[in-house]
Structure formats: structure tokens, C-alpha cells
């Protein structure tokens, strides 16, 4: 579960960077 949560967090950061 921790790995999946980390992946989701990194993905959200990626999309935030992309949207900026």
C-alpha cells in the first residue's frame, strides 16, 4: 500500500508540474 501511495503522490506532482 505504501508503494502505491508513493506512486500516486509522484503522479500527482507530475501532473501539477505539467499543468503549471
C-alpha positions in Angstrom: 0.0 0.0 0.0 2.9 2.4 0.8 4.4 1.9 -2.6 1.1 2.5 -4.4 0.5 5.7 -2.3 4.0 6.9 -3.2 3.4 6.3 -6.9 0.1 8.2 -6.7 1.8 11.1 -5.0 4.6 11.2 -7.6 2.0 11.1 -10.3 0.0 14.0 -8.8 3.2 16.0 -8.6 4.0 15.2 -12.2 0.6 16.4 -13.4 0.9 19.5 -11.3 4.2 20.3 -12.9 2.7 19.6 -16.3 -0.3 21.9 -15.7 1.9 24.8 -14.5 
